[in-house]
Amino acid sequence: MSRAEARRAVEAVWRMESARIVGALARYTGDFSLAEDLAQEALAEALVSWSVNGLPAEPTGWLLTVGRRRAIDVFRRRSARDERYVLLARDLDEELPGVDVLFNPDAIDDDVLALMFISCHPVLSKESRIALTLRVIGGLTTDEIAKAFLVPAPTIQARITRAKKTLAAAEIPFVVPEPHEIAERLGSVLQVVYLIFTEGSFASAGEEWIRTDLASEARRLARVLVRLKPEPEVFGLIALLELTAARFPARLDELGRPVLLEDQDRRLWDQSAIRRGRAALARAVDAGHGLGAYGLQASIAECHAVAHSVAETDWQRIVILYEALGRLTPSPIIELGRAVAVAMASGPADGLALVDAIASRGELAGSHLLPAIRGEILTRLGRPDEARTALLQAIELCGNAVERAALQRKVNDIGDHRGTAAEPATSNVPQGEYP
């Protein structure tokens, strides 16, 4: 096996099994930060060994064995300082031959669940949670994470290092949280997965509008979480991601330009993803506790998924869903979503009144979304000069090159007053589509 082939094999195994590897080593050593370091050392050794000896029959087991040996070395070096490490190193040496404590089938799922809750622990900043989750659970490299979020690789590495130090300083144990702790911290885990997905599906900056690899990674993480913790709001999240991702095939034309919702070929929508999303949403509804924020957003996305056209979309229901969402999680972005739904359900004048009320408070002064939507509505009302001014303001505030180009085309076509419907164009918007 060549070194390039060995690298590809190592990357593939890590991408698929990183959570199990780090989780098992963390359970084995009781030290999350050490476990991640041990896993990285095992990967480095695999690059050399596999290129010489070929791919082992059990690559994941091979990596865990190397990680375990490195753990023993570490504890032996520490044993002179701490009697606790002496006992642990002795216990590691005395394990029965053939007994793989790392791959205990009764513990592996708990390992992954514990790892998710530690990576998304509230003691960490939002940025650190995202970076650490993508690194140890998603299996992405530092360079891949940096590329996805358009920041320098050293910045991502610093976030990961800082996160591990914070967890160590806070003495966060590697255990599945108690039931009451899971309820308290589940929101943090869901938020991280949601943020990863929305940055992938509506890129806030850069040269791409959709980053399918990042969005796909979030869907994979959500599927892992729903298998480990089948709570109603987890079903709501996976429903939202599936129903939103179903529209990906139709959202860009052959030149990579955004396609307005009204102009999308709905035959290209992924019907399998729609079925999965609706099934997950039904599970959330069947729980009988009422939908949470993700479930309500999934319901909005479902309204679009089942409609044959923009005109046939149940905009009144979308308005109601946004009202419920706003009561549950108040924010100006959600109000903006409701405003554009009102513009479709009751007319652009009603929608503009709500948009202007939001603008008057100044809470979205730095967001391109508000002037972009205002420009759309003003165009429908036949007020081209005001519409042009609003769209130009949106262009100045927008960080995504593809979206800026789309807004510029709207400015160029400002004489066309026909109603159009566009997808939400920011990662901070609830995942329902609107004009």
C-alpha positions, 0 to 999 in steps of 0.5 A, a space after each residue: 500500500 502506497 503512502 497516499 493509499 494509506 492516508 486515504 484509508 486512515 482518513 476514511 476510517 477516522 471519518 466514520 469511526 472517530 466518535 467510537 474511537 475517541 469515546 472508547 479511549 475516553 472511557 478507557 482512560 477517564 480523560 477526554 482530552 487525553 483520549 483525543 490526543 491518543 487517537 491522533 497519535 494512533 492515526 499518525 502511527 497508522 499512516 506509517 504502519 499501513 503503508 508498509 504492512 497494508 490495511 489491517 483486517 480490523 482498522 478501528 480495532 488496530 487504532 484502538 489497540 495503538 491508542 491503548 498502548 500509548 495510554 499505558 505509556 502515558 500513565 507509566 510516565 505519570 506514575 512517578 507523580 501520582 499513585 493513582 496512575 500507578 494503579 491504573 497502569 497496573 490494571 491496564 497491564 493485567 487485562 485478560 488476553 482477548 478481552 476487548 474492553 474498548 469494544 464492549 457492545 453494551 458501552 459503545 453507544 453510551 460512549 458516543 452519547 457521552 462524547 456528544 454531550 461533552 463536545 457540546 457542553 455549555 461550559 464551552 463557547 458556541 464556536 468551540 462546541 462546533 469545532 470540537 464536535 466536528 473534530 471528534 465526532 464528525 471526524 473532520 480535520 482542522 483544515 476541513 473545519 477551517 475551510 468550512 467556516 472560512 477562518 484560518 486553520 490556526 484559529 480552529 486549532 486554538 478553539 479545539 485546544 482551548 475547549 479541551 483545556 476548559 473541559 479539563 479545568 472544569 473537571 467534566 467527567 466522561 460519563 453519560 449525563 444523568 437524565 435531568 442533565 440530559 434534559 438541561 443540556 440536550 438543547 446545546 447539542 441540538 443547537 450545535 448540529 443545527 448551526 453546522 447544518 445551517 452554515 452548510 445549507 445557507 453559507 454566510 460567506 465565501 464563494 458557495 451558497 450551499 456547502 453540501 458536505 457540511 450540511 451532510 455531516 450535520 444530518 449524519 450527526 443528527 441521525 446518530 443522536 436520534 438513534 442514541 436519544 430518541 426524544 421528540 425534539 431530536 426527531 423534530 431536528 432531523 425532520 427539519 434537516 431532511 425536509 430542508 436538504 430535500 430541496 438542495 438539488 433544485 436550489 442551484 442552476 447549472 451555473 451554480 446560481 441560486 434558483 428562486 423557490 418559484 422557479 425551482 423544478 420540484 421534480 428534482 426535490 429529493 422525495 426520499 428525504 421528504 418521506 424521511 423528514 415527514 416520518 420523523 416529524 410524525 414521531 415528534 407529533 405522536 409524542 404528544 408533548 407539543 412541538 418544540 422550536 425545531 419541530 415547528 420549523 420542520 412543520 414550516 418546511 413540510 408545508 413547502 415540501 407537500 405543495 405543488 407550487 408557491 401559489 398552492 402553498 398553505 401560507 396561512 398555516 405557515 403564518 400560524 406556525 411562525 406565530 407559535 415559533 415566535 412565542 416559543 423562541 422570540 427573535 427578530 429573525 422569526 418575526 421577519 419570517 412571519 412578516 414574509 409569510 404574511 406578505 404571501 398570505 394577506 398581501 405585500 402591504 401587510 407584510 411591509 408594515 411588519 418588516 418596517 416595524 422590525 426595521 424601526 427597532 434596529 435589531 437587524 441593522 447589520 443583517 442583509 436579510 431585512 433590506 433584501 426582503 424589504 426590496 422584494 416586497 417593495 418590488 411587488 408593490 410597484 415601488 422600484 426606486 425604494 426597492 432598488 435602494 433596499 437591495 443595494 443596501 442588502 448587497 453591501 451587507 451580504 457576505 456571500 459572493 453567490 448571494 450578492 450576485 443574485 441580489 445584483 441581478 434583482 437590482 438589474 431586473 428591478 423593472 420586472 414587478 412580478 412576484 417572486 419567492 426566494 429561499 431564506 438567505 442566511 444561516 440565522 433564518 428558520 428553515 422555512 422558505 418564503 418570498 
